[in-house]
Amino acid sequence: MAGIRTPWARLSQLNTPLLRFLHSSGRLRHDLASAVAVPLQRRDARLPRALLWEDVRRILRAVDRSTRYGIRDYALLLMMATYGLGAGEAFSLRLEDIDWRRGTLRVLRPKTGREVVLPLLGPVARALAAYLQQARPRHTTFRTVFVAMRAPFGRYRTAGAATRILHKHAHAAGISSPFLGSHALRHSHATRQVDLGAPLKVVGDVLGHLRPESTSVYVRVALRRLRFLALPVPS
């Protein structure tokens, strides 16, 4: 190998993208990426990265709701955890999607284009009302519920904002996890519903799944239900 001092014994530790980069940049004489054998794993075989529900509650309790930012963060995280929303779904929610009279919440699933009408539960309604009355910038021209707190008060367009908010309050709650991304609350919600005995069809409809296989993966991490299937250990 030209220009690289890594011993051949350690070559297996290099991943395929790195090998392609080393070859394209001239550091490797031969393209070794195709020679690396990696185990195949189906996408739906991966376990969803869910938090324990008690950890979700600890994160919500750690939010300081005495500030405008805290009021916003609490409403956002509570809604994502309660309904299993991803960041894109939460940030796409518009003011007219909240029907206060009928007590419903209309959510558009970006991946499927499917519209789901959910009940506006009391704790979520109170959190949203507090945010809209006390924290949401009054001078924004955007109709999305959640907007940036600083000028020009635009709408959020990436999941990074939700991830940063979740990280901030998870740190305050003393919770560390390698999978605190914007979908962590969605996975936690789905796992909890399956654990509590909710039918998979109902869970899938709430999450906006088109295929039952997308929902069945949560059964693998529903620990309470799996405990009943465990066989007794022979004495």
GROMACS elastic network, one bead per residue, 0.5 to 0.9 nm:
[ bonds ]
;  ai    aj funct       b0    kb
    1     4     6  0.61220   500
    1     5     6  0.78579   500
    1     6     6  0.86889   500
    1    27     6  0.73015   500
    1    28     6  0.53925   500
    1    29     6  0.60169   500
    1    30     6  0.79766   500
    2     5     6  0.82915   500
    2    26     6  0.78798   500
    2    27     6  0.56429   500
    2    28     6  0.56507   500
    2    29     6  0.62396   500
    3    26     6  0.80095   500
    3    27     6  0.50445   500
    3    28     6  0.71163   500
    4     7     6  0.86860   500
    4    22     6  0.88136   500
    4    27     6  0.62450   500
    4    28     6  0.73126   500
    6     9     6  0.82688   500
    6    10     6  0.66283   500
    6    11     6  0.70981   500
    7    10     6  0.55031   500
    7    11     6  0.67377   500
    8    11     6  0.50339   500
    8    12     6  0.80333   500
    9    12     6  0.71221   500
    9    13     6  0.87005   500
   10    13     6  0.55465   500
   10    14     6  0.74530   500
   11    14     6  0.55238   500
   11    15     6  0.87022   500
   12    15     6  0.75502   500
   12    36     6  0.73148   500
   14    17     6  0.85383   500
   14    18     6  0.65286   500
   14    19     6  0.67881   500
   15    18     6  0.54999   500
   15    19     6  0.64402   500
   15    20     6  0.89323   500
   15    33     6  0.79823   500
   15    36     6  0.81162   500
   16    19     6  0.51174   500
   16    20     6  0.62917   500
   16    21     6  0.86766   500
   16    32     6  0.81826   500
   16    33     6  0.50185   500
   16    34     6  0.78378   500
   16    36     6  0.69714   500
   17    20     6  0.51070   500
   17    21     6  0.62050   500
   17    22     6  0.86687   500
   17    33     6  0.74771   500
   18    21     6  0.50067   500
   18    22     6  0.61279   500
   18    23     6  0.86068   500
   18    33     6  0.83285   500
   19    22     6  0.50655   500
   19    23     6  0.61901   500
   19    24     6  0.85923   500
   19    28     6  0.78825   500
   19    31     6  0.71255   500
   19    32     6  0.63559   500
   19    33     6  0.54112   500
   20    23     6  0.51753   500
   20    24     6  0.60863   500
   20    25     6  0.85006   500
   20    28     6  0.88286   500
   20    31     6  0.65941   500
   20    32     6  0.75156   500
   20    33     6  0.59021   500
   21    24     6  0.51443   500
   21    25     6  0.59734   500
   21    26     6  0.84986   500
   21    27     6  0.84310   500
   21    28     6  0.88224   500
   22    25     6  0.52736   500
   22    26     6  0.62363   500
   22    28     6  0.54259   500
   22    29     6  0.87715   500
   22    31     6  0.83707   500
   23    26     6  0.52273   500
   23    27     6  0.57694   500
   23    29     6  0.63902   500
   23    30     6  0.64163   500
   23    31     6  0.55081   500
   23    32     6  0.79046   500
   23    33     6  0.87574   500
   24    27     6  0.76513   500
   24    28     6  0.78504   500
   24    31     6  0.82272   500
   25    28     6  0.77222   500
   26    29     6  0.65755   500
   28    31     6  0.69758   500
   28    32     6  0.83138   500
   31    34     6  0.71881   500
   31    35     6  0.83834   500
   32    35     6  0.53189   500
   32    36     6  0.69495   500
   33    36     6  0.56119   500
   33    37     6  0.89221   500
   34    37     6  0.78359   500
   41    44     6  0.84681   500
   41    45     6  0.67080   500
   41    46     6  0.76904   500
   42    45     6  0.51696   500
   42    46     6  0.72118   500
   43    46     6  0.59179   500
   44    47     6  0.77620   500
   44   213     6  0.76743   500
   44   214     6  0.70716   500
   44   217     6  0.68880   500
   45   217     6  0.74393   500
   46    49     6  0.88783   500
   46   217     6  0.80466   500
   47    50     6  0.86829   500
   47   217     6  0.67881   500
   47   218     6  0.75124   500
   47   220     6  0.71904   500
   47   221     6  0.72017   500
   48   184     6  0.84600   500
   48   187     6  0.61091   500
   48   188     6  0.85614   500
   48   191     6  0.85584   500
   48   217     6  0.73274   500
   48   218     6  0.67719   500
   48   220     6  0.87902   500
   48   221     6  0.76703   500
   49   179     6  0.62865   500
   49   180     6  0.85095   500
   49   183     6  0.82823   500
   49   184     6  0.62700   500
   49   187     6  0.63413   500
   49   188     6  0.77169   500
   50    53     6  0.85985   500
   50   179     6  0.80097   500
   50   180     6  0.88557   500
   50   183     6  0.85983   500
   50   184     6  0.55766   500
   50   185     6  0.70942   500
   50   186     6  0.79307   500
   50   189     6  0.81236   500
   50   190     6  0.85938   500
   50   191     6  0.70668   500
   50   221     6  0.82399   500
   51    54     6  0.82284   500
   51    55     6  0.64157   500
   51    56     6  0.66831   500
   51   177     6  0.82714   500
   51   179     6  0.85654   500
   51   180     6  0.84136   500
   51   184     6  0.66939   500
   51   185     6  0.73360   500
   51   187     6  0.76975   500
   51   188     6  0.53415   500
   51   189     6  0.89203   500
   51   191     6  0.89149   500
   52    55     6  0.52248   500
   52    56     6  0.65764   500
   52    57     6  0.89418   500
   52   188     6  0.68510   500
   52   191     6  0.89710   500
   52   192     6  0.83704   500
   53    57     6  0.63325   500
   53    58     6  0.86184   500
   53   188     6  0.66089   500
   53   189     6  0.79110   500
   53   191     6  0.88764   500
   53   192     6  0.68784   500
   54    57     6  0.50514   500
   54    58     6  0.61875   500
   54    59     6  0.86945   500
   55    59     6  0.62174   500
   55    60     6  0.86898   500
   55   170     6  0.84921   500
   55   173     6  0.83820   500
   55   175     6  0.71624   500
   56    59     6  0.51632   500
   56    60     6  0.64043   500
   56    61     6  0.87400   500
   56    81     6  0.77064   500
   56   170     6  0.85189   500
   56   185     6  0.75774   500
   56   188     6  0.78940   500
   57    60     6  0.51044   500
   57    61     6  0.61499   500
   57    62     6  0.85972   500
   58    61     6  0.50610   500
   58    62     6  0.61547   500
   58   170     6  0.80224   500
   58   173     6  0.60252   500
   58   174     6  0.87127   500
   58   175     6  0.83912   500
   59    62     6  0.51182   500
   59    63     6  0.68316   500
   59    77     6  0.88781   500
   59   166     6  0.80277   500
   59   169     6  0.57250   500
   59   170     6  0.52143   500
   59   171     6  0.83600   500
   59   172     6  0.76150   500
   59   173     6  0.54362   500
   59   174     6  0.85048   500
   59   175     6  0.77700   500
   60    63     6  0.55725   500
   60    74     6  0.65298   500
   60    77     6  0.72144   500
   60    78     6  0.69996   500
   60   169     6  0.75806   500
   60   170     6  0.85302   500
   60   173     6  0.84943   500
   61    64     6  0.80224   500
   61    74     6  0.88016   500
   61   169     6  0.89507   500
   61   173     6  0.78781   500
   62   169     6  0.61205   500
   62   170     6  0.77105   500
   62   172     6  0.61159   500
   62   173     6  0.53704   500
   63    66     6  0.89771   500
   63    70     6  0.58918   500
   63    71     6  0.81243   500
   63    73     6  0.73163   500
   63    74     6  0.62313   500
   63   169     6  0.60304   500
   63   172     6  0.79531   500
   63   173     6  0.84863   500
   64    67     6  0.66628   500
   64    69     6  0.84399   500
   64    70     6  0.51196   500
   64    71     6  0.75556   500
   64    73     6  0.89170   500
   64    74     6  0.82483   500
   64   169     6  0.88820   500
   65    68     6  0.72723   500
   65    69     6  0.77172   500
   65    72     6  0.83024   500
   65    73     6  0.83811   500
   65    74     6  0.71436   500
   66    69     6  0.85840   500
   66    70     6  0.66121   500
   66    71     6  0.71596   500
   67    70     6  0.50773   500
   67    71     6  0.62582   500
   67    72     6  0.86758   500
   67   135     6  0.81876   500
   68    71     6  0.51543   500
   68    72     6  0.62883   500
   68    73     6  0.86288   500
   68   131     6  0.77418   500
   68   134     6  0.69451   500
   68   136     6  0.78777   500
   68   149     6  0.87107   500
   69    72     6  0.50908   500
   69    73     6  0.60399   500
   69    74     6  0.85256   500
   69   135     6  0.71294   500
   69   149     6  0.77478   500
   70    74     6  0.59614   500
   70    75     6  0.85224   500
   70   135     6  0.87998   500
   71    74     6  0.53065   500
   71    75     6  0.63140   500
   71    76     6  0.86920   500
   71   127     6  0.74849   500
   71   128     6  0.87219   500
   71   130     6  0.70022   500
   71   131     6  0.56185   500
   71   134     6  0.79610   500
   71   135     6  0.65206   500
   72    75     6  0.53636   500
   72    76     6  0.62314   500
   72    77     6  0.86920   500
   72   127     6  0.84348   500
   72   128     6  0.82416   500
   72   130     6  0.85121   500
   72   131     6  0.55181   500
   72   132     6  0.86138   500
   72   135     6  0.64323   500
   72   136     6  0.74072   500
   72   146     6  0.78948   500
   73    76     6  0.51505   500
   73    77     6  0.60366   500
   73    78     6  0.83229   500
   73   131     6  0.89249   500
   73   162     6  0.87649   500
   73   165     6  0.66974   500
   73   166     6  0.83813   500
   73   169     6  0.87950   500
   74    77     6  0.53133   500
   74    78     6  0.58131   500
   74    79     6  0.83320   500
   74   127     6  0.71015   500
   74   128     6  0.89132   500
   74   131     6  0.86938   500
   75    78     6  0.53086   500
   75    79     6  0.60690   500
   75    80     6  0.85982   500
   75   124     6  0.68934   500
   75   125     6  0.88456   500
   75   126     6  0.86034   500
   75   128     6  0.55169   500
   75   129     6  0.88179   500
   75   130     6  0.82266   500
   75   131     6  0.67289   500
   76    79     6  0.53473   500
   76    80     6  0.62405   500
   76    81     6  0.86760   500
   76    90     6  0.72933   500
   76    91     6  0.88560   500
   76   127     6  0.85754   500
   76   128     6  0.81690   500
   76   146     6  0.79567   500
   76   162     6  0.82844   500
   77    80     6  0.51038   500
   77    81     6  0.60514   500
   77    82     6  0.84257   500
   77   162     6  0.82705   500
   77   165     6  0.83493   500
   77   166     6  0.74097   500
   77   185     6  0.79634   500
   78    81     6  0.51871   500
   78    82     6  0.59071   500
   78    83     6  0.85179   500
   78   123     6  0.83563   500
   78   124     6  0.66463   500
   78   127     6  0.79492   500
   79    82     6  0.51276   500
   79    83     6  0.60538   500
   79    84     6  0.77891   500
   79    85     6  0.72867   500
   79    90     6  0.77907   500
   79   124     6  0.60593   500
   79   127     6  0.86113   500
   79   128     6  0.85396   500
   80    83     6  0.56058   500
   80    84     6  0.52291   500
   80    86     6  0.66037   500
   80    87     6  0.76613   500
   80    89     6  0.87702   500
   80    90     6  0.68520   500
   80   183     6  0.89859   500
   80   185     6  0.62578   500
   80   186     6  0.66571   500
   80   189     6  0.84193   500
   81    84     6  0.52856   500
   81    85     6  0.69844   500
   81   184     6  0.88227   500
   81   185     6  0.50154   500
   81   186     6  0.62783   500
   81   187     6  0.88539   500
   81   188     6  0.72937   500
   81   189     6  0.57260   500
   82    85     6  0.79668   500
   82   121     6  0.87981   500
   82   124     6  0.79061   500
   82   185     6  0.85332   500
   82   186     6  0.86122   500
   82   189     6  0.66192   500
   83   118     6  0.81722   500
   83   186     6  0.75952   500
   83   189     6  0.69935   500
   83   190     6  0.87571   500
   83   206     6  0.73720   500
   83   207     6  0.78209   500
   84   183     6  0.84202   500
   84   185     6  0.63138   500
   84   187     6  0.70094   500
   84   188     6  0.76524   500
   84   189     6  0.51848   500
   84   190     6  0.65841   500
   84   206     6  0.78672   500
   84   207     6  0.64758   500
   85    88     6  0.79529   500
   85    89     6  0.58344   500
   85    90     6  0.61231   500
   85   107     6  0.87457   500
   85   109     6  0.88693   500
   85   183     6  0.78824   500
   85   185     6  0.75773   500
   85   186     6  0.55507   500
   85   189     6  0.87797   500
   85   207     6  0.74368   500
   86    89     6  0.53324   500
   86    90     6  0.63130   500
   86    91     6  0.86651   500
   86   159     6  0.82573   500
   86   182     6  0.64178   500
   86   183     6  0.55463   500
   86   184     6  0.85914   500
   86   185     6  0.77690   500
   86   186     6  0.60735   500
   87    90     6  0.51278   500
   87    91     6  0.60014   500
   87    92     6  0.84185   500
   87   158     6  0.77346   500
   87   159     6  0.52629   500
   87   160     6  0.84872   500
   87   161     6  0.83904   500
   87   162     6  0.60634   500
   87   163     6  0.83202   500
   87   182     6  0.58730   500
   87   183     6  0.72740   500
   88    91     6  0.52440   500
   88    92     6  0.60021   500
   88    93     6  0.87254   500
   88   109     6  0.84773   500
   88   110     6  0.73056   500
   88   156     6  0.86699   500
   88   157     6  0.76363   500
   88   158     6  0.71838   500
   88   159     6  0.64517   500
   89    92     6  0.51571   500
   89    93     6  0.64273   500
   89   107     6  0.68378   500
   89   108     6  0.65309   500
   89   109     6  0.62502   500
   89   110     6  0.68368   500
   90    93     6  0.54526   500
   90   107     6  0.81736   500
   90   145     6  0.84545   500
   90   146     6  0.78794   500
   91    94     6  0.82203   500
   91   144     6  0.69272   500
   91   145     6  0.72322   500
   91   146     6  0.59556   500
   91   147     6  0.79976   500
   91   155     6  0.73536   500
   91   156     6  0.61002   500
   91   157     6  0.74207   500
   91   158     6  0.86229   500
   91   159     6  0.86204   500
   91   162     6  0.89529   500
   92   107     6  0.82695   500
   92   108     6  0.76906   500
   92   110     6  0.87911   500
   92   144     6  0.62296   500
   92   145     6  0.78379   500
   92   146     6  0.82454   500
   92   155     6  0.84884   500
   92   156     6  0.83844   500
   92   157     6  0.86550   500
   93    96     6  0.84212   500
   93    97     6  0.64438   500
   93    98     6  0.83928   500
   93   105     6  0.89611   500
   93   106     6  0.78624   500
   93   107     6  0.66135   500
   93   108     6  0.77348   500
   93   143     6  0.86107   500
   93   144     6  0.56474   500
   93   145     6  0.58384   500
   93   146     6  0.76484   500
   94    97     6  0.52576   500
   94    98     6  0.74633   500
   94   106     6  0.88810   500
   94   142     6  0.88248   500
   94   143     6  0.55113   500
   94   145     6  0.51315   500
   94   146     6  0.82272   500
   95    98     6  0.58843   500
   95    99     6  0.87591   500
   95   143     6  0.58462   500
   95   144     6  0.59740   500
   95   145     6  0.53730   500
   96    99     6  0.69623   500
   96   106     6  0.86592   500
   96   143     6  0.80533   500
   96   144     6  0.88050   500
   96   145     6  0.89701   500
   97   104     6  0.81806   500
   97   105     6  0.58532   500
   97   107     6  0.72079   500
   98   101     6  0.89958   500
   98   103     6  0.77371   500
   98   104     6  0.62522   500
   98   106     6  0.65703   500
   98   120     6  0.79823   500
   99   102     6  0.55949   500
   99   103     6  0.56301   500
   99   104     6  0.52317   500
   99   105     6  0.63096   500
   99   106     6  0.81140   500
   99   120     6  0.81973   500
  100   104     6  0.68516   500
  100   105     6  0.85585   500
  100   120     6  0.80238   500
  100   125     6  0.82975   500
  101   104     6  0.80974   500
  102   119     6  0.87033   500
  102   120     6  0.85365   500
  103   118     6  0.87104   500
  103   119     6  0.60435   500
  103   121     6  0.75594   500
  103   122     6  0.89119   500
  103   125     6  0.83946   500
  104   117     6  0.64575   500
  104   118     6  0.55539   500
  104   121     6  0.81975   500
  105   116     6  0.81839   500
  105   117     6  0.55885   500
  105   118     6  0.50294   500
  105   119     6  0.60017   500
  105   120     6  0.55067   500
  106   115     6  0.68773   500
  106   116     6  0.57654   500
  106   118     6  0.62651   500
  106   119     6  0.87744   500
  107   114     6  0.83933   500
  107   115     6  0.57030   500
  107   116     6  0.51892   500
  107   117     6  0.62639   500
  107   118     6  0.75776   500
  108   112     6  0.85506   500
  108   113     6  0.63553   500
  108   114     6  0.58959   500
  108   116     6  0.63581   500
  108   117     6  0.88266   500
  108   208     6  0.88078   500
  109   112     6  0.57529   500
  109   113     6  0.53010   500
  109   114     6  0.53423   500
  109   115     6  0.62169   500
  109   116     6  0.76147   500
  109   207     6  0.82418   500
  109   208     6  0.63291   500
  110   113     6  0.52309   500
  110   114     6  0.75526   500
  111   114     6  0.81170   500
  111   208     6  0.87475   500
  112   115     6  0.87182   500
  112   208     6  0.73484   500
  112   209     6  0.79564   500
  112   210     6  0.76288   500
  114   208     6  0.67775   500
  115   208     6  0.81168   500
  116   205     6  0.79405   500
  116   206     6  0.70679   500
  116   207     6  0.87125   500
  116   208     6  0.73051   500
  117   206     6  0.86951   500
  118   121     6  0.87300   500
  118   206     6  0.77416   500
  120   123     6  0.86356   500
  120   124     6  0.67423   500
  120   125     6  0.60988   500
  121   124     6  0.54867   500
  121   125     6  0.60039   500
  121   126     6  0.86888   500
  122   125     6  0.50236   500
  122   126     6  0.61543   500
  122   127     6  0.85826   500
  123   126     6  0.52340   500
  123   127     6  0.61793   500
  123   128     6  0.86152   500
  124   127     6  0.50698   500
  124   128     6  0.60367   500
  124   129     6  0.84299   500
  125   128     6  0.51889   500
  125   129     6  0.60091   500
  125   130     6  0.85590   500
  126   129     6  0.50707   500
  126   130     6  0.61227   500
  126   131     6  0.86004   500
  127   130     6  0.51970   500
  127   131     6  0.62615   500
  127   132     6  0.87152   500
  128   131     6  0.50687   500
  128   132     6  0.61060   500
  128   133     6  0.85100   500
  128   145     6  0.88209   500
  129   132     6  0.51558   500
  129   133     6  0.60010   500
  129   134     6  0.82776   500
  130   133     6  0.52560   500
  130   134     6  0.56758   500
  130   135     6  0.73030   500
  131   134     6  0.53874   500
  131   136     6  0.58222   500
  132   135     6  0.60510   500
  132   136     6  0.51282   500
  132   137     6  0.84070   500
  132   138     6  0.89356   500
  132   145     6  0.78841   500
  133   136     6  0.68985   500
  134   137     6  0.86396   500
  135   138     6  0.85633   500
  135   149     6  0.83377   500
  136   140     6  0.86508   500
  136   145     6  0.81396   500
  136   146     6  0.74262   500
  136   147     6  0.73031   500
  136   148     6  0.85798   500
  136   149     6  0.71879   500
  137   140     6  0.60391   500
  137   147     6  0.76636   500
  137   148     6  0.80306   500
  137   149     6  0.62706   500
  137   150     6  0.80680   500
  137   151     6  0.89302   500
  137   153     6  0.69610   500
  138   141     6  0.86005   500
  139   151     6  0.88792   500
  139   152     6  0.87569   500
  139   153     6  0.76556   500
  140   143     6  0.82253   500
  140   147     6  0.78416   500
  140   148     6  0.89715   500
  140   151     6  0.83053   500
  140   152     6  0.72608   500
  140   153     6  0.53939   500
  140   154     6  0.71017   500
  141   153     6  0.80231   500
  141   154     6  0.80817   500
  142   145     6  0.82532   500
  142   147     6  0.75181   500
  142   153     6  0.79300   500
  142   154     6  0.66495   500
  142   155     6  0.67831   500
  143   146     6  0.86515   500
  143   147     6  0.87225   500
  143   155     6  0.85692   500
  144   147     6  0.66136   500
  144   154     6  0.89717   500
  144   155     6  0.65630   500
  144   156     6  0.88613   500
  145   155     6  0.85500   500
  146   149     6  0.88938   500
  146   154     6  0.89359   500
  146   155     6  0.67069   500
  146   156     6  0.73268   500
  147   150     6  0.87158   500
  147   153     6  0.57384   500
  147   154     6  0.54792   500
  147   156     6  0.61193   500
  148   151     6  0.73875   500
  148   152     6  0.77173   500
  148   154     6  0.54594   500
  148   155     6  0.61234   500
  148   156     6  0.66497   500
  149   152     6  0.85119   500
  149   153     6  0.58007   500
  149   154     6  0.84049   500
  150   153     6  0.53341   500
  150   154     6  0.83154   500
  151   154     6  0.74298   500
  154   157     6  0.89592   500
  156   159     6  0.79993   500
  156   161     6  0.72904   500
  157   160     6  0.86967   500
  157   161     6  0.85741   500
  158   161     6  0.66004   500
  158   162     6  0.81953   500
  159   162     6  0.54597   500
  159   163     6  0.63814   500
  159   164     6  0.88362   500
  159   181     6  0.85681   500
  159   182     6  0.61530   500
  160   163     6  0.50157   500
  160   164     6  0.61632   500
  160   165     6  0.86454   500
  160   181     6  0.84514   500
  160   182     6  0.74244   500
  161   164     6  0.52055   500
  161   165     6  0.62907   500
  161   166     6  0.86797   500
  161   182     6  0.86207   500
  162   165     6  0.51057   500
  162   166     6  0.61378   500
  162   167     6  0.85570   500
  162   181     6  0.81654   500
  162   182     6  0.58205   500
  163   166     6  0.51105   500
  163   167     6  0.60677   500
  163   168     6  0.85689   500
  163   180     6  0.70749   500
  163   181     6  0.53160   500
  163   183     6  0.86023   500
  164   167     6  0.50672   500
  164   168     6  0.61194   500
  164   169     6  0.88472   500
  164   181     6  0.85978   500
  164   182     6  0.86546   500
  165   168     6  0.51910   500
  165   169     6  0.65513   500
  165   170     6  0.85854   500
  166   169     6  0.55266   500
  166   170     6  0.59603   500
  166   171     6  0.84796   500
  166   180     6  0.71698   500
  166   181     6  0.77998   500
  166   182     6  0.76165   500
  167   170     6  0.51019   500
  167   171     6  0.60159   500
  167   172     6  0.85874   500
  167   175     6  0.89926   500
  167   176     6  0.85484   500
  167   180     6  0.66799   500
  167   181     6  0.82037   500
  168   171     6  0.53623   500
  168   172     6  0.64494   500
  168   173     6  0.88755   500
  169   173     6  0.61324   500
  169   174     6  0.85688   500
  169   175     6  0.86668   500
  170   174     6  0.62270   500
  170   175     6  0.51147   500
  170   176     6  0.68340   500
  170   177     6  0.88915   500
  170   180     6  0.84427   500
  171   174     6  0.50411   500
  171   175     6  0.56803   500
  171   176     6  0.66828   500
  172   175     6  0.76212   500
  173   176     6  0.88800   500
  176   179     6  0.88110   500
  176   180     6  0.79577   500
  177   180     6  0.59097   500
  178   181     6  0.85710   500
  179   182     6  0.89714   500
  179   183     6  0.87725   500
  179   184     6  0.67760   500
  180   183     6  0.78227   500
  180   184     6  0.57062   500
  180   185     6  0.85034   500
  181   184     6  0.54591   500
  181   185     6  0.83671   500
  182   185     6  0.70837   500
  182   186     6  0.80487   500
  183   186     6  0.50796   500
  183   187     6  0.62675   500
  183   188     6  0.85546   500
  184   187     6  0.52853   500
  184   188     6  0.61024   500
  184   189     6  0.86284   500
  185   189     6  0.60087   500
  185   190     6  0.85935   500
  186   189     6  0.52011   500
  186   190     6  0.63398   500
  186   191     6  0.86773   500
  186   207     6  0.83035   500
  187   190     6  0.52084   500
  187   191     6  0.60990   500
  187   192     6  0.85320   500
  187   218     6  0.79133   500
  188   191     6  0.52312   500
  188   192     6  0.61117   500
  188   193     6  0.86571   500
  189   192     6  0.52401   500
  189   193     6  0.62645   500
  189   194     6  0.87904   500
  190   193     6  0.51960   500
  190   194     6  0.63319   500
  190   195     6  0.85524   500
  190   203     6  0.66622   500
  190   204     6  0.85806   500
  190   207     6  0.78788   500
  190   215     6  0.82259   500
  190   218     6  0.67303   500
  191   194     6  0.52592   500
  191   195     6  0.60602   500
  191   196     6  0.86569   500
  191   218     6  0.54480   500
  191   219     6  0.72092   500
  191   220     6  0.88651   500
  191   221     6  0.66378   500
  191   222     6  0.56303   500
  191   223     6  0.87748   500
  192   196     6  0.61452   500
  192   197     6  0.87392   500
  192   198     6  0.89426   500
  192   222     6  0.70889   500
  193   196     6  0.51238   500
  193   197     6  0.64987   500
  193   198     6  0.54597   500
  193   199     6  0.84282   500
  193   200     6  0.87860   500
  193   203     6  0.69603   500
  193   222     6  0.86990   500
  194   197     6  0.51605   500
  194   198     6  0.52456   500
  194   199     6  0.70887   500
  194   200     6  0.69488   500
  194   203     6  0.74454   500
  194   218     6  0.70236   500
  194   219     6  0.64916   500
  194   222     6  0.62027   500
  194   225     6  0.79261   500
  195   198     6  0.74816   500
  195   218     6  0.89798   500
  195   219     6  0.78360   500
  195   221     6  0.85276   500
  195   223     6  0.67836   500
  195   224     6  0.56207   500
  195   225     6  0.57129   500
  195   226     6  0.86354   500
  196   222     6  0.87020   500
  196   224     6  0.79493   500
  196   225     6  0.80225   500
  197   200     6  0.86504   500
  197   225     6  0.77299   500
  198   201     6  0.84305   500
  198   202     6  0.68258   500
  198   203     6  0.67490   500
  199   202     6  0.53732   500
  199   203     6  0.64422   500
  199   204     6  0.86703   500
  200   203     6  0.50097   500
  200   204     6  0.59354   500
  200   205     6  0.84661   500
  200   212     6  0.76594   500
  200   215     6  0.64782   500
  200   216     6  0.69299   500
  200   219     6  0.87332   500
  201   204     6  0.50758   500
  201   205     6  0.61015   500
  201   206     6  0.86618   500
  201   212     6  0.72596   500
  201   215     6  0.80209   500
  202   205     6  0.50979   500
  202   206     6  0.62462   500
  202   207     6  0.86173   500
  203   206     6  0.52385   500
  203   207     6  0.62084   500
  203   208     6  0.85187   500
  203   209     6  0.85717   500
  203   215     6  0.71757   500
  204   207     6  0.50923   500
  204   208     6  0.59170   500
  204   210     6  0.76139   500
  204   211     6  0.80151   500
  204   212     6  0.69803   500
  204   214     6  0.76970   500
  204   215     6  0.55341   500
  204   216     6  0.87124   500
  205   209     6  0.60642   500
  205   210     6  0.80129   500
  206   209     6  0.78248   500
  207   215     6  0.84821   500
  209   212     6  0.71869   500
  209   213     6  0.88096   500
  209   214     6  0.64067   500
  209   215     6  0.69962   500
  210   213     6  0.88112   500
  210   214     6  0.77140   500
  211   214     6  0.56162   500
  211   215     6  0.74069   500
  212   215     6  0.53611   500
  212   216     6  0.62042   500
  213   216     6  0.51017   500
  213   217     6  0.67155   500
  214   217     6  0.61808   500
  214   218     6  0.82869   500
  215   218     6  0.59647   500
  215   219     6  0.78855   500
  216   219     6  0.55237   500
  216   220     6  0.77067   500
  217   220     6  0.57639   500
  217   221     6  0.78062   500
  218   221     6  0.55925   500
  218   222     6  0.63827   500
  219   222     6  0.50390   500
  219   223     6  0.82323   500
  219   225     6  0.79430   500
  219   226     6  0.79051   500
  220   223     6  0.76941   500
  220   226     6  0.76497   500
  221   224     6  0.88204   500
  221   225     6  0.89448   500
  221   226     6  0.79512   500
  222   225     6  0.57329   500
  222   226     6  0.62379   500
  222   227     6  0.88404   500
  223   226     6  0.50126   500
  223   227     6  0.61377   500
  224   227     6  0.53786   500
  224   228     6  0.73083   500
  225   228     6  0.57302   500
  225   229     6  0.72894   500
  226   229     6  0.52339   500
  226   230     6  0.67016   500
  227   230     6  0.53775   500
  227   231     6  0.88683   500
  228   231     6  0.83114   500
  230   233     6  0.88338   500
  231   234     6  0.88999   500
  232   235     6  0.88376   500
